Amino acid sequence: MNLKGLEAVALSIRSLSMDAIQKAKSGHPGLPLGCAELAAVLYGEIMKHNPADSHWADRDRFLLSAGHGSMLLYSILHLSGYGVTTDDIRAFRQVGSKCPGHPEYGWTDGVENTSGPLGQGVALAVGEAIAETMLASRFNTAEHTIVDHYTYSLVGEGCLMEGVSSEASSLAGHLKLGKLIVFYDENKISIDGSTDEAFTEDVAMRYKAYGWQVLSGSMYDMEGIAALVAQAKADTERPSLIMLKSVIGKGSPVEGTAAAHGAPLGDENVAKAKKKLGLDPEKFFYVDSAAYEYFDRKKAAFTQAEADWNAVFAAWSAANPQLRAQWDAMRSRSVSGEGAVPRYAAGDSLATRKASGAMLASLAARCPALVGGSADLEGPNATALPGYGIYSAQNRGGRTIRFGIREFAMACVTSGITLHGGLRGFCATFAVFTDYMRPAMRLAALMKLPVLYVLTHDSIYVGEDGPTHQPIETISCVRAIPGMQVIRAGDAEETVEAWNMAMSVTDHPVCLFFTRQNITVYEKDDPDWRNTMRCGAYVVRRGADVPDVTVLATGSEVELALNAAKLVNGKTVRVVSVPDRELFASQPAALRKLITGAAPRVIVAEAGSKLGWEGFVSAEKDIFCLKDFGASGPAKKVAEHFGFTAEKLAELISQ
């Protein structure tokens, strides 16, 4: 190990980080100054990676969970040869910079995940580690190993205080993810001061109880860190937490204090820190030439590691053409046209969650990349993948994941699986429990990940479970997430098409909302409705070329609107199904007019909050939605209690 070279790398990380944060007059110097040695040895000696190809399939992954320490990551990416320039670093935290305030996936070369919301990074890492084991099980053979890499993450006290890290770490220990290695920056400081004021639990004992191997050392002993990683790798049955005692803001006048965490050091303190570190206070964005030289010498080894893998991959491909074809299909997440697809006819009656389950089984057969599961609701969510096994420590080839009652971690882990590449993750729960998942869903949208959320029991028709389980504002809240597609199917036929729409997506997550109760499959006046539905809405009941009233309805309320239309006399009524409201709203005005029939009056019907529907009607009274939480009782009685019936909707239409 070239310690002098690594020391130059660590020194340069501190230099770049201080100056970038000071120039931006914004940022978090504490972690980059405190963890520079870890980054140096991790990217220089420990990780299998090639900065010339940040998308190499079998690279080790490093996910920064403590995303506020982004300058640590940008500095080491620059020094090790990724596509991060000194100009990028000089523009830290400026609009358009490749070095934003917190790391953003897909924006900066070498950044594996968007981070900042504490704790989610380590949960994403659990998903990455699961994906590695799944792909290794499917593709490694006795003669060739093409999937064999580690997942690393760096967490701080804040990450470990967040509940999602507990959920995810518990799952990781249960699943015996031996190739997951998490470094804990143990500096005992948070924004408000010493962690002793709020966080005094025994972290080591906690992680041992989860089933992890727990190791400890110093953040500033690079040879020791390498030895600890080797010890972690030797334990193939347990994920490892490596606790590294550190000093926040190391080398600065405010080291070891909360003042080092989340604000620039100030010109005077930067100058003092540079003097203490042996740097010239008059030189800015300084990089020790020995740091560049260190990584220049590493280039050949980095390149050779990937070249060696490419040779093994080529030999494996030649020996296993069918596996190679599946590899390519899974990398593209393609869906084959072969295989049975559920079909339904008008008059069939079933819950859309049941139709979803049938379609999911069909897709599992036609899309080998599709994996996932539910938060202990496999039966109610109808998410079983018959014939593909349960993923576990004993069965890495299983495609159904039993997440347990860990909704937040489930959503993060599913994003991590999808982030990894080669797999497309879905997860499921009752719609109302997106309240537990929404931070992870928001992050998935930020990362533009095509994660799939199966959300059942989508309205007051849940019935007897009452208001705690009856989503009212849920769909509106999820629709409010930028980049999140929301599809609420109206019957079993629409459910099939909703899944087809979702599976065609490559650059954003999709929420699929389904009913608990049975819905009758209805006749559709638009003969090309399957294609028109991709506009977000289509005509179910034409009524007239220019109807008196058009009802825009979603999900189970399409059937409600059809029943209401039958009760109306003296007015022509068009019923439009709107599976994807935001997609419909984005269409050209002429197309929207064609679908609504240019009716002088539009009514909307949805068993939820009115939020977002206001722009579709000319009078608030024409929003047929709910204003309060639900109630406990049989579904029909609950609907009658709230006046949410075909008769009441017919009265509104007739006004």
N, C-alpha and C positions, 0 to 999 in steps of 0.2 A: 504494500500500500504506500503510495506516494503522499506521505503526510504533509510535506511542504507544499505540494501542489494543492492538496485539499484545503490547507489552511489559507492559501491564497484565494481559493474559491469562496470560502466562508467570509474572509475579509471583504472581498468584492461584493458579496451579497449584502453585507452591512452598509458598505459605501453607497451602492446603488439605491438601496431601500431608503436610507436616510435622506438622500438628496431628492429622490423622486417624491417622497412624501412632503418634504419641506417646500419643494417647488410648487406642488399642487396645493399647498396650505391645507391639506386634508389627508387623512389616512391613519393607519395603525402601525407604528414602528415597533411596538413591543415584541410581537411574534417573530418578524423577520430578523431582528437583532438577537432574539433569544434562541432561535432554532437554526441558525445559519449552518452550523456543523452538520446537523442532520440532513439538510438538503444537499450539502456537498457530498457526503459519503453515500447517500441514497442514489443520487443520479450519477455519481462518479464510479462507485464500486459495487453497489448492491443490485440495482435494478437491471433487468434485461430489457433494453430498449435501444432504439436507433433514432436519434434526433433528425436524421435525414428522411425518415419515414414515420411520421407520428401515427399512421394508421395501420402499421404492421399488426397483423391479426394476433400474433402470439406474444406481443409485448407485455411486460408487466404494467399494471395500472397503478397510478398514484392519484388518489382522490383527496384533495384538501377539504377537510370538513370545516375547519376554522377559517372560513373564507375571508375574514377581515385581514388575515395575514397574507393577502394576495401578492405583495411585493416580494415575499420570499419565493413564491412560485415564479413570478415573472423574471426575477433575477436569475434563478437557476436555469430556467428555460433558455434565457439569452446566453448565459455562459456555456451551457452544454451543447448549444448549436441548433436549437429549435428556431422557428421563424419569428422571434421576438427581437427587435433591434433596439439599440440605445435610443434612437429617436422615439420608438414606441414607449420606452420607459420614461423618457423626458416628458412625454405627454400623458403620464399617469393621471387617471381620473378626469381626463378631458374628453369632451364629446368626440366620438369617432376613434378614440385611441384603442389600440389592441391591448392596452393595459387598463381596463376599467376598474372601478373601485373594488368590486368583488369579481372573482373569475367567472367567465361566461363560456359555457360549452358551445363549440361551433364558431366562436368568434376569434379565439386566440390559439395559435398552433401549440399543441402539446397539453392544452387544458382539457382534462378528462370529464369535468363536471362543473356545472354552475353551483356555486356555494356562497354562503353568507348566512342564510337561516340556520342557526347552529344546530348540530346534531344530524341534519339530513345527509351530510356528506358520508358519515360512517354507515348510515343506513343504505345509501346508494352503493357503498363498497360491499356490503353484504350481498346485494343483488348481483354485483359484478362477480363476486366469488362463487355464487350459486351458478351463474351462467358458465363460468369456467368448468365447473364439475359436470354440468349437463352436456356441454359440447365435448369434453374429454371422453365421457362415457359413450357418446354416439360415434365419435370419429377415430379415436385412438385404436390401433390394432396391436397385435403381438409383435409385429415387425416394425411399425412406425408410430411414433408419438408426435402428433402435430399440435395438440393443445396441452400446454404445460407451462402455465405462468402464475404469478402471484399477484394479489391485490393488496396494496398498501393504503393506509389513510393516516392523516395527522389530525388529532383532536386536542382540544383544550378543555379546561374545566367547564366552560360554558356548554360545550357539546355534550359533556357527560351529565350536566344538570338537566338538559332537555329530555323529556320523557321518550322521545322517539329513539334516542340512542339506547335506552334501556330495552325497549321493545325489540329493536333490531339485534342488539347484542344477545339477548335471550334466545332469539331464533337462531342466530349464528352458532351459538354453543350447542343448542339442540341438534342442529344439522351437522355438527362436527366439521366445520369449514376450515380445515387445517392449512389452507393456503391463503388465509386472510390474516394480515399482520397490521395491527393498529398501533401507532406511536402516540403516547400521551405526553403532551407538553405540560409537565407538572411544575408550574411556576407559582401556584397558590395565590394568583391575583386575578380579579375580575374588575369590571369598570368601577364598581363602587368601593373597591378596596380589597382587603384580604378575603380570600374565600372562607376563612374561618368564621366570618360573620353569617354565612348562609350554607356552607357546603363542607360538612365535617365527617361525612360517611367514610368508611374504609373502602376505597375504590378497588383495591386489590382483592379483598375478600368478596366484594360484590361480583367481580368478574370471575373469580374462582367458582362462585356459586352458579354462575351461568354456564360453567363448563369450559372456561377458557384457561389456557396456560398464561400465567402472569410472570413477567420478568421485569427487572429494574436495573437502571444504570444512570449514567450521566449524559446529558445532552452534549457535553463537550469532550467526550472520549470517543473519537471516531472509530478507533480499532475496537473499542468495547461495543459500540453500536453494531458494527459488522459481526462481532462474535455473538451478540444477542440475537441478531437476525438468523444466523446459522443455527442457533439453538431453537429458535422458533420454527424454522423449517424442518428440523429433525422430528418435531412432534406433528405427525400427519393427522392425528385424531382431534386436535383442538385448535381453534383460532387462537392467536396470541395477542396479548396486550403488553407492549413494551413501555413501561413507565420510565420516563427520562426526566430526572430533576433538572430544572433549568432556572434561568434568571431572566425575567421579562425585561426587555430593553437593554440587554447586556452590553456593557461598554459605554453607555450614556450616563450623564449625571443623574438621571432619574431611574436608573436600573433598579429592579426589584420593587417598584411602586406602581400604583394604579395610574399615575401620570404618564407612564410609558405606553399605556394600552392604546388609546384611541385618538390621539392628537399629535400633530407634528411636534418635534422636539423643540423647535425654535432655532433661529440662526445661532445664537450664542451656545446653546447646548449641543448643536450639531458640531460646531467648531471644537468644543471641548471633547466630545466623543471621538472626533477624528484624531485629535492629539493623543488621546489615551490609546487609540488603536494603532498609532504610528502612521497616520495618514496626514497629508498636507491639507489644512483647513481651507486653502485657497483653490484646491482642485475639486471640481464637481463631477459627479458621475464617473468617478475613477474606477478603473478595473486594473487590478494587478496583472501584468503581462504573464506572470506565472500561472494565473487562472486560465487564461486562453490557451497557454501552452499545454497545460494539463489535459484539457479536453481535446486539443488538436491531436495529442498522442493517443487519445481514446477513440478517435474516429474510426481507425482501422478495425478495432475490436468490435465496435458497435455495428459497423457494416458487415463484418464477418459473421457476427451472431445471426443477423437476419439472412445472410447468404446461406449459412449452414441450414437454417430452418427451411429456406426456399428449396434447397436440394432434397431435404427429407420430404417436404411437401410434394415435390415433383415425383419422387419415387413412390410415395403413398398414392398419388393420383393415378399413376400408371398401373399400380397393382390393384387399385380399388375404384374403377370407373363409376360404379353405381354410388359409392360413398361420395366421390367427388361431385357427381351431379347433385346429390342431396346437399352437399356443402354449398355449392353455388346457389341452389334454390333457397337455402336458409339464409345465406348472406344477403340475398335480395328480398327476403321475406315474401316470396311470390306465392300465389295461390293457384293451384292446378285447377283446370276446368273439369278434370276427371273426378268421378265420385258422385254419390247420391246427394241431392239437395232437397230439403223438405218442400213439399208442395201442399197447398191448401185450396179449398174451394169455398165459395160463398155459402154461408150457413154453418160452417164448422165453428165450434165454440171451444176456445181454450185460452188460458192466460198467455200473454205475450212472453212471460218469463219461460213458459214451457216451450213455446216456439223458438225462443232464443236458445234454450238448451239443445234442442234438436239441430239447430243451425250451427251451434258451436261444435257439436260432435262431428258434423259434416266438414266444417272448416279444419278441425284437427286432423282429419284424414287427408285433406288437400293442402294443408300448409304445415309442414313439419316444424317450422320455426315457432309455431304458436304454443306457448306454455303459460301456465298461471293457475289461479285458484281463488278461493274465497276466504273471508275471515270467519271461519267456523260456520258457514252457511251454505255449504255446497248443495244440500238438498233444496232449501228454499230458493236459493239463487239459480238453481238448475245449471250448475257449471261443471258437472262431472265430465271427464273425458274417458269414457269407457274403453278399456283395452290398452291404455297407455301408461298405467301404473302411477303410484303415488311417489313423488320425489322424496327421498330420505337419505340419511347417511348410509343406509344399506342399499339403496336403489337410486343411483345418480341418473339413471335413464328415465325415471318417471317424469311425466309431464304435468301432472296435477300437483300443485303445491298446497299443503295444508298450513296456512299462515297462522292459524290460531286467532284469538281475539286480539289482534294487533293492527287495527285499521291503518293508523298513520304509518307504521313501519311497512305494512303490506304495500301501500302505495309507493313508498320510497324504494323498496326492494324491487318492485315491478319496474320502476324507472331504471334502476341499476341494471337489471337483466336486459332491458331494451337498449340502454346505453352501450352495453358490452359489444353488441354486434352479433349477428348470427341467430338471434332469437327475437321474438316479439311477445312481450308480456301483456297479460290481462289480469285484472283482479276484480273481485266482486264483493258486494255487501248490500244491505238494505240502503235505499236511497238516502234516508235521513242521516245515515252515519257518514255521509260525505263531510259532515261537520268535523269529524276526526281526521279526515284525509285531505282537506282542502289545501293546507300549506304544501303538501307534496304534489297535489294536482297543479297548483300554480307553478311550482318549479318545473314540472314536466312540460307545461305550456311554454315557459321561458326557454327551455332547452329544445323546444320543437320536437319532442319525442312522440312517436306514434303509439303511445300507450293506450290500452283499451280498458274502460271502466264499465263493468256490468252492474247496473244499479236497479234493483227490483223493489217491489212493494212501494210504488211511486206516488201514492196519493192517499186521501182519506179512506179509500176503499180497502186499505189494510184492515179496517174494521176494529175488531175487539181489542187489539193491542193498544189502541188509544192514541192520544196526541203525541206521546213520546216517540211513537213509531210512524206517525203520519206526516210525511213531508209537506210543508206548505210553501215556505220560502226557498226550499232547497234548489229547485230547478233554476229559479231566477238567480240565485247566488252563483251557481255553477256557470250559467250563461254569462255572468259578468266577468269571468276570467278571460282576458284577451287570448285569442288563439285556441280556446277550448271549444271543440265542436260538440253540440248537444243534439241528440236525435231521440225523439220520443215516438215510438211506433204506435200506430193506431189499431192494428190487428196482426194476425199471424203472418199474412202475406207481406205486410209492411216490415215486419220484423226481419224476414229473410233479406229484404232489400236494404234495411238499415245496416245489417251486418256486412252486406256487400259494399255499401258505401264506406263503412268504417275500415274495412280491410284494404280498400284502395288508397287510403290515406298514407302519406309517407312523412309528413312534416308537421304534424300536430296531434295532440291527444284527442280522444273521442269518448264521450259519455253516452252510453246507451241505456235509456230508461225503459223499464218494463213493468207490467202490471202483476199484481198478485192474483186478481180476480179474472174469471173467464171473460173473453170478449168475442163477440160473434164476427166472423169474417164477412165483410160487406161487399156488395157489388160496387164496381168502380166505373163511372161513366167515361173517364178518360181511358181510351183503349191503349194508350202508350204511357200509362201512369208510372211504370217502373223507371222509365227514363225521365219523365217529368218530375218525379220525386227528387231527382238529383238537383233540382232547382230549389229544393226546400219545401215545396208545397205542390199540390195537384188537386184537380177537381174530382171529388167523389160522387156528388150528386149535382148535376148541371142546373136544374131548376128552370133556367131560361137563358137566352143569349145575354140579356141584361136583366138580371134578377132584381126583385125589390130589396132583398136582403141577402147578404152573404155572411155565413158563419165560418169563421176561421177557428178550427179546433185542433187540439193535439191529443195524442194517446187515446185513452179510454173515452175522452170527451167527443171523439168523432162519432162513435156509436150513439152517444147521448144526443148530439146534434141531429143525427139522422132520425132518431126517434122523435125529437122535438119537431122537426120539419114536417113529419107526418101529421102532427096535431094542429098545424097552422092552416087556417082557411083564409082565402082571399088575398094571399101574398105568395109570390114565387120566391122560393128559398134555395139558394145554392149552398152546398156544404163543401168546404175545402179542408183537406187534411194538411196540417203544417208540421210534419215531423221535425223539421229543422228551421226554427223561426229566424235565426240570425242569417242563415243562408238565403232564405226567402227574402228577407229585408234587403239583402245586398244585390238582388237582381235588378235589372233595368226596370224603370217605371212601366214601360210598355208591356213587359212580361208579367209583372205583378197585376196590371190592369186586366190582362187577358185571363189570368187565373181567377181573379175575383169577379170578373164579368162586369167591371165598372159599376157595380151596384151602388146606389146612392147612400146605402147604409150598410155598415160592416159591424158585426158583433164578433167578439172573441170568446171562446170557451176553453178554460183550462182549470183543472182542480188544484189550484195553487195560487200564489201571489199574483197580483195584477202587474207587478213591477216589470216594465219593459213593453207592455202591451199598449200603453197609452197612445203611441204614435200610429196605431193601426185603426183607431176609431175616431169619430168626430165628437162623441159624447161619452163621458165617463160611465154613464149608466149602461152603456153597451159592452162593458167588460164584465163577463159572467165568470167571476173568479171567487176566491175565498179571502176573507179578511181576518180570519182568526185561526187558532190552532184547532185540531180536530177534536174528536170525542170517542169514547170507548163504547162499542156496541156493534151489532151486525152491520156490515157495510151498507146495505140498503137503508137501514134505519138511520145510520149516521148521515147519509146523503140527504134523506128526508128532513132530518133535524136542521141541516144547514140550508135547506131549500135548494139543494143542488140536484135537481131532477129534470127530466125531459119536460114535464108539465110547466115547471117554473121558467125554463128556457123558452118554451113555446109562448108563454105569456109575454116575455120580453120581446120576442120576435114580432108578436102581434101588435105591439104598442105603436 
